[in-house]
């Protein structure tokens, strides 16, 4: 009971620090249009840059350290996944971004895992048409529910992406244009259903953010934000060995 309580507390703290940075309320008061520009009501970039990255990384490390002696650590499992999804921009010019991701996930506790993937993105609208390649994105998954047949998890991660054409470009409402290199921030909620001991399917919702963190100044960082859905398959080789 004590172990379960500490797990829940760690989860709440980690997600709270990532999702609700301290300056969120101040931003909303200063900019009443913030909730219109971003339906979630906070800046996605704060999840992973600056204090967000420090808090999430540090707290997941502390959580693992506190729980490493538990029997749950024996639940370590390596899996590989392939995802396909489509994101829709909620700001002008309404960029549509199909994406494909290939990666691995390593579960260190029953409720926590670390992973990395690479992805391709194809942003398109009346002004933009480019292709983006991300060779590395790192992330954490926090398992809200984990059974033999079903898992529900929240994922949060950040990486770097290179676009073949500058993204985003200037539009009829803004003369700002981006860069070839951008940071990619993704977070979302997904459900995973077992088809057999080794193979499962994924379905979830996600927020996708591209920006360059003002590396060439504010005028070169228009950013792109979108929400969407993804589906995929997950393969866990250790489950095959156990079933033989």
Beta strands, then each sheet from edge to edge (+ up, - down):
strand 1: 77-89
strand 2: 96-109
strand 3: 112-124
strand 4: 132-146
strand 5: 150-167
strand 6: 179-194
strand 7: 199-211
strand 8: 224-235
sheet 1: 1+ 2- 3+ 4- 5+ 6- 7+ 8- 1+
end
